[in-house]
Amino acid sequence: MKPKIIKDQALIIFGASGDLTYRKLVPAIFDLHKQNSLPKNFAVLGVARSPFTDDSFREKMKDGIKQFATAKDVSDEELNTFCQKLHYLSINTDDGKEYSKLKDRLDLLDKEENTAGNYIFYLSTPPALYPLIPKFLAEQGLNKEDDNFRRIIIEKPFGTDLKSAISLNTSLREDYDEEQIYRIDHYLGKETVQNMLVTRFANGIYEPLWNRNYIHHVEITAAESIGVENRGGYYDHSGALRDMVQNHLLQLVALVAMEPPMSIDSVSIRNEKLKVFQAFRPMSNDDLFKNVIRGQYTAANIKGKYAKGYREEKDVDKDSRTETYVAMKLFIDNWRWGDVPFYIRTGKRLPTRVSEVVIHFKPAPQRLFPETTDLNNDDNQLVIRIQPDEGILLKTKMKVPGSGYQVKNVNMDFHYSQLQDTYLPEAYERLLLDCMVGDSTLYIRGDALEATWKFVQPLLDFWEKNPDAPLHGYPAGSWGPNCADDLIEEKNLTWRYPCKNLSDDGIYCEL
């Protein structure tokens, strides 16, 4: 594969006075600078209502870089040199008449910084501005590509339901080609998520096993130990289904389940992911009742400290029925995965912060050896850990030393931390660089976005039409409602209970 050329360009961040720019975006750009990954001529223009000057914006971003960039022990001289690339423009971003000021400032930046008219517009704004800002840019001709490129990055949420997602896509496509639109999902920027493609398609030993003949079920967990923190106002209108399942978890399902692409390029990979979404088995009302568990965390004592229940959190309705936990069983109706259940779960205030994919292989057809009993499921498992303690774990069986044939599970593991001399980029660092070079592989395509909403929409409708549908309480610090174990109907099988350390699995080590 030829190395991609990175052209001179400017990154324009709308909502630049906000937390995402301060904690994630500018620190990621600085890390790209430290890795010599930025183009020779590059500039950042922050755009927001707040009345910063270039200098005051730079001072604020210096503080963010010091706290949140991966690179540490940076000299003041190097930091000052980098911050000369940062600029700021204060405008009312929901007033289209103000955008002529933006066009004039970009023309000036092109002359001062030699950015060649190549622009990436990053929308780090409230979702209500997603249809407006691209329109205002188009009115100034800032969507037009001749010998330069114009790209737009949009943060989630991409709509709040199927109808709003279609409406947003339709609005964007009136002024931009699909190739110009980059819908960002920071989960896909994680190195271990991308490694799933390599694990599957670079190793000949897995492909013959990666199907309904050898895999019993697949389990995907995205757990958070924190509550909603100060996001209660947003979260109470979103919930776990919209916040995590429709985007992050279904994207992970697609990476596990997709067919081998013709080549490792954006079109081929995203085509195969779309086929997975289109093959999701629709759920009947009976399925929605039996195969989906929703929960909400309640107050509890964790290590002697009182943890609030969800309804006690700031800006949360005291009678809220918003779910903070979702567990689901779904099926993919194609030849590879016919009748193999995929179990996915996500929740807040669980015992630990962990995201992982677990492939459960079918057991040997005949049990010849007595086996020790423990809290682990009894099958062979391939665990792909996304965070933390990133790595891969293969659980296999070995003979216990001594007489007879006593067998126990053992772990064969690899940890990314073992690669001491290898730099692992943060998710935003990787995704920003991909957009700079025009690689949309890790971004979500419009048709795939609508396909995931099409799968999720019946569940949203079911909960809305059936307000008395079960909402199970679970104590903060637990692994969610007990009834979630009943989703896995096989005897002696339950969810894997992971620890933050990849290999210390199978026990409630965080509690």
C-alpha positions as CSV (number, residue, x, y, z in Angstrom):
1,M,0.0,0.0,0.0
2,K,1.4,3.4,-1.0
3,P,1.9,5.9,1.8
4,K,-0.8,8.5,1.8
5,I,0.2,12.1,1.0
6,I,-0.8,14.7,3.5
7,K,-1.4,18.1,1.9
8,D,-1.0,21.6,3.4
9,Q,-4.3,22.5,5.1
10,A,-6.2,24.2,7.9
11,L,-8.4,22.6,10.5
12,I,-11.4,24.8,11.5
13,I,-13.0,23.8,14.8
14,F,-16.5,25.1,15.6
15,G,-17.2,25.1,19.3
16,A,-13.5,25.7,20.0
17,S,-14.1,27.2,23.4
18,G,-15.6,23.9,24.6
19,D,-14.3,21.0,26.6
20,L,-13.7,18.6,23.6
21,T,-11.3,21.0,22.0
22,Y,-9.5,21.7,25.2
23,R,-9.2,18.0,26.4
24,K,-9.1,16.0,23.2
25,L,-8.7,17.8,19.9
26,V,-5.9,20.3,20.4
27,P,-3.9,17.8,22.6
28,A,-4.3,15.2,19.8
29,I,-3.0,17.7,17.2
30,F,-0.1,18.5,19.4
31,D,0.8,14.8,19.7
32,L,0.6,14.6,15.8
33,H,3.0,17.6,15.8
34,K,5.4,15.7,18.2
35,Q,5.2,12.6,15.8
36,N,6.1,14.8,12.8
37,S,2.7,13.8,11.3
38,L,1.4,17.2,10.5
39,P,1.9,18.8,7.0
40,K,4.6,21.4,6.6
41,N,2.0,24.2,6.4
42,F,-0.8,23.7,8.8
43,A,-3.1,25.9,10.9
44,V,-5.9,25.5,13.4
45,L,-8.7,28.1,13.5
46,G,-11.0,27.9,16.5
47,V,-14.4,29.3,15.9
48,A,-17.0,30.1,18.7
49,R,-19.0,32.8,20.3
50,S,-16.7,33.3,23.3
51,P,-14.6,36.5,22.9
52,F,-11.1,35.0,22.8
53,T,-8.2,36.6,20.9
54,D,-5.5,34.5,19.2
55,D,-3.2,35.0,22.3
56,S,-5.8,34.2,24.9
57,F,-7.0,31.1,23.0
58,R,-3.4,29.9,22.7
59,E,-2.9,30.3,26.5
60,K,-6.0,28.2,27.2
61,M,-4.9,25.5,24.8
62,K,-1.4,25.4,26.3
63,D,-3.0,24.4,29.6
64,G,-5.0,21.7,27.9
65,I,-1.9,20.3,26.1
66,K,0.0,20.2,29.4
67,Q,-2.8,18.3,31.1
68,F,-4.1,16.0,28.4
69,A,-1.6,15.4,25.6
70,T,0.2,12.1,25.5
71,A,3.6,13.8,25.1
72,K,5.0,15.0,28.4
73,D,8.0,17.0,29.5
74,V,7.5,19.4,26.7
75,S,9.7,22.6,26.7
76,D,8.0,26.0,26.8
77,E,9.8,26.9,23.6
78,E,8.4,23.9,21.7
79,L,4.9,24.5,23.1
80,N,5.1,28.2,22.1
81,T,6.3,27.2,18.6
82,F,3.3,24.8,18.1
83,C,0.8,27.3,19.5
84,Q,1.7,29.8,16.8
85,K,-0.3,27.5,14.5
86,L,-3.5,28.2,16.6
87,H,-5.8,31.1,15.7
88,Y,-9.2,32.2,16.8
89,L,-12.3,33.9,15.4
90,S,-15.3,34.9,17.5
91,I,-18.6,34.8,15.5
92,N,-22.2,33.9,16.2
93,T,-22.2,30.5,14.7
94,D,-26.0,30.2,14.2
95,D,-26.1,33.4,12.1
96,G,-25.4,32.8,8.5
97,K,-24.5,36.4,7.9
98,E,-21.4,36.0,10.1
99,Y,-19.8,33.5,7.9
100,S,-18.4,36.0,5.5
101,K,-16.0,36.9,8.3
102,L,-14.9,33.3,8.4
103,K,-14.3,33.2,4.7
104,D,-12.2,36.4,4.9
105,R,-10.2,34.9,7.8
106,L,-9.5,31.7,5.9
107,D,-8.4,33.7,2.9
108,L,-5.9,35.5,5.2
109,L,-4.7,32.2,6.7
110,D,-4.1,30.8,3.3
111,K,-1.7,33.7,2.6
112,E,-0.1,33.8,6.0
113,E,0.3,30.0,6.6
114,N,0.2,28.7,3.0
115,T,-2.7,26.3,3.7
116,A,-3.6,26.1,0.0
117,G,-7.3,26.4,0.5
118,N,-7.6,22.8,1.9
119,Y,-10.0,22.9,4.8
120,I,-11.4,20.4,7.4
121,F,-14.4,21.8,9.3
122,Y,-14.9,20.0,12.7
123,L,-18.3,20.4,14.3
124,S,-17.7,20.2,18.0
125,T,-21.0,21.9,18.7
126,P,-24.5,21.1,20.0
127,P,-26.3,18.8,17.5
128,A,-28.9,21.5,16.6
129,L,-26.1,23.3,14.7
130,Y,-25.2,20.2,12.5
131,P,-27.7,21.1,9.7
132,L,-27.0,24.8,10.0
133,I,-23.2,25.2,9.9
134,P,-22.7,23.1,6.8
135,K,-25.4,25.2,5.0
136,F,-23.8,28.5,6.1
137,L,-20.4,27.2,4.8
138,A,-21.9,26.3,1.5
139,E,-23.4,29.7,1.1
140,Q,-19.9,31.1,1.2
141,G,-18.7,28.5,-1.3
142,L,-16.6,26.8,1.3
143,N,-18.0,23.4,0.3
144,K,-16.6,23.6,-3.3
145,E,-13.7,21.5,-4.3
146,D,-11.5,22.3,-7.3
147,D,-7.8,21.7,-6.9
148,N,-8.3,21.7,-3.1
149,F,-10.4,19.6,-0.7
150,R,-13.2,20.5,1.7
151,R,-14.1,18.0,4.4
152,I,-16.5,18.1,7.3
153,I,-16.3,16.1,10.6
154,I,-19.4,15.6,12.6
155,E,-19.5,14.4,16.2
156,K,-22.2,12.1,17.4
157,P,-25.1,12.0,18.0
158,F,-26.0,11.6,14.3
159,G,-29.7,12.1,14.9
160,T,-31.8,10.8,17.8
161,D,-33.9,8.4,15.8
162,L,-34.2,7.1,12.3
163,K,-36.2,10.0,11.0
164,S,-33.8,12.7,12.3
165,A,-30.8,10.7,11.0
166,I,-32.3,10.5,7.5
167,S,-33.1,14.2,7.7
168,L,-29.6,15.1,8.7
169,N,-28.1,13.0,6.0
170,T,-30.4,14.5,3.4
171,S,-29.5,18.0,4.5
172,L,-25.8,17.4,4.3
173,R,-26.0,15.7,0.9
174,E,-27.6,18.8,-0.6
175,D,-24.3,20.6,-0.4
176,Y,-21.6,17.9,0.1
177,D,-20.7,14.6,-1.5
178,E,-20.7,11.6,0.8
179,E,-16.9,11.5,0.4
180,Q,-16.6,14.9,2.0
181,I,-18.6,13.9,5.1
182,Y,-16.8,12.3,8.0
183,R,-19.0,11.0,10.9
184,I,-16.6,10.4,13.8
185,D,-16.9,7.6,16.3
186,H,-14.0,7.7,18.6
187,Y,-14.3,4.0,19.5
188,L,-13.2,3.2,16.0
189,G,-10.0,5.1,16.5
190,K,-8.8,2.8,19.2
191,E,-5.8,0.7,18.2
192,T,-7.3,-2.5,19.5
193,V,-10.5,-2.0,17.5
194,Q,-8.5,-1.7,14.3
195,N,-6.5,-4.7,15.4
196,M,-9.7,-6.8,15.0
197,L,-9.3,-6.5,11.2
198,V,-5.7,-7.7,11.4
199,T,-6.5,-10.5,13.9
200,R,-9.2,-11.8,11.6
201,F,-7.7,-11.3,8.1
202,A,-3.9,-11.6,8.6
203,N,-4.0,-14.9,10.4
204,G,-5.0,-18.0,8.4
205,I,-5.8,-20.0,11.6
206,Y,-8.9,-17.9,12.4
207,E,-10.8,-17.8,9.2
208,P,-11.8,-21.5,9.0
209,L,-13.1,-21.2,12.6
210,W,-14.8,-17.8,12.3
211,N,-18.4,-19.0,11.6
212,R,-21.4,-20.8,12.9
213,N,-19.7,-24.2,12.7
214,Y,-17.2,-23.4,15.4
215,I,-18.4,-20.3,17.3
216,H,-21.1,-20.8,19.9
217,H,-21.8,-17.1,20.6
218,V,-20.2,-13.7,20.6
219,E,-20.2,-11.3,23.6
220,I,-19.4,-7.6,23.5
221,T,-19.1,-5.5,26.7
222,A,-18.6,-1.7,27.0
223,A,-18.8,-1.0,30.8
224,E,-18.2,2.3,32.6
225,S,-17.6,2.6,36.3
226,I,-18.7,6.3,36.5
227,G,-22.2,7.6,36.5
228,V,-23.5,10.4,34.3
229,E,-21.3,12.9,36.1
230,N,-22.5,16.4,35.0
231,R,-24.1,15.2,31.8
232,G,-27.5,14.4,33.4
233,G,-29.4,17.0,31.2
234,Y,-28.1,15.4,28.0
235,Y,-28.1,11.8,29.1
236,D,-31.7,11.9,30.4
237,H,-32.9,12.6,26.9
238,S,-30.5,10.1,25.3
239,G,-30.0,6.9,27.4
240,A,-27.6,4.0,26.9
241,L,-29.3,2.8,23.7
242,R,-28.7,6.0,21.8
243,D,-25.5,6.9,23.6
244,M,-23.7,3.6,23.1
245,V,-25.6,0.8,21.4
246,Q,-26.7,2.4,18.1
247,N,-23.1,3.6,17.4
248,H,-20.2,2.1,19.3
249,L,-21.5,-1.4,20.0
250,L,-23.1,-2.1,16.6
251,Q,-19.9,-0.9,15.0
252,L,-18.0,-3.5,17.0
253,V,-20.5,-6.1,16.0
254,A,-19.8,-5.3,12.3
255,L,-16.1,-5.6,12.7
256,V,-16.4,-9.0,14.3
257,A,-19.0,-10.3,11.8
258,M,-18.0,-8.7,8.4
259,E,-16.8,-10.7,5.5
260,P,-13.2,-10.3,4.2
261,P,-13.0,-7.1,2.2
262,M,-11.6,-7.1,-1.3
263,S,-8.8,-4.8,-0.1
264,I,-8.0,-2.7,2.9
265,D,-9.5,0.5,1.7
266,S,-12.4,2.6,2.9
267,V,-15.0,1.6,0.2
268,S,-14.4,-2.2,0.6
269,I,-14.4,-2.2,4.4
270,R,-17.4,0.0,4.7
271,N,-19.3,-2.0,2.1
272,E,-18.8,-5.2,4.1
273,K,-19.9,-3.5,7.4
274,L,-23.0,-2.3,5.7
275,K,-23.9,-5.8,4.7
276,V,-23.8,-6.8,8.4
277,F,-26.2,-4.1,9.4
278,Q,-28.5,-5.0,6.6
279,A,-28.5,-8.7,7.8
280,F,-29.5,-7.9,11.4
281,R,-32.6,-10.0,12.2
282,P,-35.6,-7.6,12.9
283,M,-37.1,-8.1,16.3
284,S,-40.8,-8.7,16.9
285,N,-42.5,-7.2,19.9
286,D,-42.0,-10.5,21.6
287,D,-38.3,-10.4,20.8
288,L,-38.1,-6.8,22.1
289,F,-39.6,-7.9,25.4
290,K,-37.5,-11.1,25.8
291,N,-34.2,-10.3,24.1
292,V,-33.5,-6.8,25.5
293,I,-32.9,-5.9,29.1
294,R,-32.8,-2.3,30.2
295,G,-31.7,-1.1,33.7
296,Q,-31.1,2.0,35.7
297,Y,-28.5,2.2,38.5
298,T,-29.7,2.7,42.1
299,A,-27.9,4.1,45.1
300,A,-25.4,1.8,46.9
301,N,-22.3,1.8,49.0
302,I,-19.1,1.1,47.1
303,K,-16.1,0.5,49.2
304,G,-17.8,2.2,52.1
305,K,-18.7,5.3,50.1
306,Y,-22.2,6.3,49.2
307,A,-22.9,6.3,45.4
308,K,-25.9,8.2,44.1
309,G,-28.7,6.5,42.2
310,Y,-29.3,7.8,38.7
311,R,-32.5,9.7,39.7
312,E,-30.4,11.6,42.3
313,E,-28.0,12.9,39.7
314,K,-27.9,16.6,38.7
315,D,-30.4,17.6,36.0
316,V,-32.1,14.1,36.0
317,D,-35.9,13.8,36.3
318,K,-36.8,12.4,39.7
319,D,-39.2,9.9,38.0
320,S,-36.9,9.2,35.0
321,R,-37.2,6.0,33.1
322,T,-34.1,6.5,31.1
323,E,-32.0,3.4,30.8
324,T,-28.3,3.5,32.0
325,Y,-27.8,-0.2,31.1
326,V,-28.8,-2.2,28.0
327,A,-28.2,-5.9,27.4
328,M,-29.4,-7.4,24.1
329,K,-29.3,-10.6,22.2
330,L,-29.3,-10.2,18.4
331,F,-28.8,-12.4,15.3
332,I,-27.3,-11.9,11.9
333,D,-29.1,-13.7,9.2
334,N,-26.5,-14.8,6.7
335,W,-24.6,-18.0,5.9
336,R,-21.6,-17.2,8.2
337,W,-23.6,-16.4,11.3
338,G,-26.9,-18.1,11.0
339,D,-28.4,-18.6,14.5
340,V,-25.2,-17.6,16.3
341,P,-26.4,-15.2,19.1
342,F,-24.5,-12.0,19.6
343,Y,-24.8,-10.7,23.2
344,I,-24.0,-7.0,23.7
345,R,-24.2,-5.0,26.9
346,T,-23.3,-1.5,28.1
347,G,-23.9,0.3,31.3
348,K,-22.9,3.0,33.7
349,R,-21.9,2.5,37.4
350,L,-20.6,-1.0,36.7
351,P,-17.7,-2.5,38.7
352,T,-15.0,-1.4,36.3
353,R,-14.3,0.5,33.1
354,V,-13.7,-2.1,30.4
355,S,-14.5,-2.7,26.7
356,E,-13.9,-6.0,25.1
357,V,-15.1,-8.6,22.5
358,V,-15.2,-12.3,23.5
359,I,-15.5,-15.1,20.9
360,H,-16.9,-18.2,22.6
361,F,-15.9,-21.3,20.6
362,K,-18.0,-24.4,20.7
363,P,-16.8,-27.1,23.2
364,A,-15.2,-30.3,22.1
365,P,-17.9,-32.8,21.0
366,Q,-17.0,-35.3,23.7
367,R,-15.8,-34.7,27.3
368,L,-12.9,-37.1,27.8
369,F,-11.2,-35.4,30.8
370,P,-12.4,-34.4,34.2
371,E,-12.2,-30.6,34.6
372,T,-11.8,-28.4,37.6
373,T,-14.6,-26.0,38.3
374,D,-14.2,-22.3,38.5
375,L,-16.1,-19.1,37.9
376,N,-15.1,-19.0,34.2
377,N,-17.3,-20.2,31.4
378,D,-16.1,-23.7,30.3
379,D,-15.5,-22.9,26.6
380,N,-12.4,-21.8,24.7
381,Q,-12.5,-18.0,24.4
382,L,-10.7,-15.4,22.4
383,V,-10.8,-12.1,24.2
384,I,-10.0,-8.9,22.3
385,R,-9.5,-6.2,24.9
386,I,-10.2,-2.7,23.7
387,Q,-9.6,-0.8,27.0
388,P,-7.9,-0.8,29.5
389,D,-4.9,-3.1,29.5
390,E,-5.3,-3.5,25.8
391,G,-4.4,-6.9,24.3
392,I,-5.6,-10.3,23.3
393,L,-6.3,-13.3,25.5
394,L,-6.8,-16.9,24.4
395,K,-8.3,-19.2,27.0
396,T,-7.4,-22.8,26.3
397,K,-7.2,-26.1,28.4
398,M,-4.1,-27.7,29.7
399,K,-3.3,-30.7,31.9
400,V,-2.7,-30.1,35.6
401,P,0.8,-31.6,36.5
402,G,0.6,-34.9,38.3
403,S,-1.0,-38.2,37.9
404,G,-4.2,-38.6,35.9
405,Y,-5.7,-36.2,33.4
406,Q,-7.0,-33.3,35.4
407,V,-7.6,-30.3,33.1
408,K,-7.9,-26.6,33.8
409,N,-8.2,-23.4,31.8
410,V,-5.1,-21.4,31.2
411,N,-4.5,-18.0,29.6
412,M,-2.3,-17.2,26.7
413,D,-2.1,-13.5,26.4
414,F,-0.5,-10.5,24.7
415,H,-0.6,-7.0,26.1
416,Y,0.1,-3.9,24.1
417,S,2.0,-2.6,27.1
418,Q,4.7,-5.1,26.2
419,L,5.5,-3.1,23.1
420,Q,7.5,-0.6,25.1
421,D,9.2,1.0,22.1
422,T,6.0,1.3,20.1
423,Y,4.0,4.6,20.1
424,L,0.2,4.0,20.5
425,P,-1.8,7.0,19.2
426,E,-4.9,8.1,21.0
427,A,-8.2,7.7,19.2
428,Y,-8.7,11.3,18.2
429,E,-5.1,11.5,17.1
430,R,-5.6,8.6,14.6
431,L,-9.0,9.8,13.4
432,L,-7.8,13.4,12.8
433,L,-4.8,12.2,10.8
434,D,-7.0,9.9,8.7
435,C,-9.3,12.7,7.8
436,M,-6.2,14.9,6.9
437,V,-5.1,12.3,4.4
438,G,-8.6,11.6,3.1
439,D,-9.0,8.1,4.6
440,S,-12.6,7.5,5.7
441,T,-12.2,3.8,6.7
442,L,-12.8,4.4,10.4
443,Y,-15.6,6.9,9.8
444,I,-19.3,6.0,9.5
445,R,-20.9,6.1,6.1
446,G,-24.4,7.6,5.7
447,D,-26.1,4.4,4.5
448,A,-24.6,2.4,7.4
449,L,-25.8,5.1,9.9
450,E,-29.3,4.8,8.6
451,A,-29.1,1.0,8.7
452,T,-28.2,0.9,12.4
453,W,-31.0,3.4,13.3
454,K,-33.4,1.2,11.3
455,F,-32.5,-1.7,13.6
456,V,-32.7,0.3,16.8
457,Q,-35.9,2.3,16.0
458,P,-38.4,-0.5,16.8
459,L,-36.9,-0.7,20.3
460,L,-37.3,3.0,20.8
461,D,-40.9,2.8,19.6
462,F,-41.6,-0.2,21.8
463,W,-40.4,1.6,24.9
464,E,-42.3,4.8,24.0
465,K,-45.6,2.9,23.4
466,N,-45.1,0.6,26.4
467,P,-44.0,2.9,29.3
468,D,-44.6,0.1,31.7
469,A,-42.0,-2.2,29.9
470,P,-39.6,-3.4,32.6
471,L,-36.9,-1.0,33.7
472,H,-34.8,-3.1,36.2
473,G,-32.9,-1.4,39.0
474,Y,-29.3,-2.5,39.7
475,P,-27.1,-1.4,42.6
476,A,-24.3,1.0,41.6
477,G,-21.1,-1.0,41.5
478,S,-22.8,-4.2,40.3
479,W,-22.7,-5.9,36.9
480,G,-26.3,-4.8,36.1
481,P,-29.7,-6.4,36.5
482,N,-29.5,-10.1,37.5
483,C,-32.1,-10.9,34.8
484,A,-29.5,-10.0,32.1
485,D,-27.9,-13.4,32.8
486,D,-31.1,-15.0,31.6
487,L,-30.4,-13.7,28.1
488,I,-27.8,-16.4,27.7
489,E,-30.1,-19.4,27.9
490,E,-27.5,-22.1,27.7
491,K,-27.0,-24.0,31.0
492,N,-23.8,-23.1,32.9
493,L,-23.1,-20.2,30.6
494,T,-23.2,-16.5,31.7
495,W,-21.5,-13.3,30.9
496,R,-17.7,-13.1,31.2
497,Y,-16.9,-10.9,34.3
498,P,-13.7,-9.1,33.3
499,C,-11.2,-7.2,35.4
500,K,-9.4,-4.1,34.4
501,N,-6.3,-6.4,34.1
502,L,-6.9,-8.5,31.0
503,S,-5.6,-11.8,32.4
504,D,-7.2,-11.5,35.9
505,D,-10.5,-12.6,34.6
506,G,-13.5,-14.6,35.8
507,I,-13.7,-13.2,39.3
508,Y,-15.4,-10.1,40.8
509,C,-12.0,-8.5,41.4
510,E,-13.3,-4.9,41.2
511,L,-15.9,-5.2,43.9
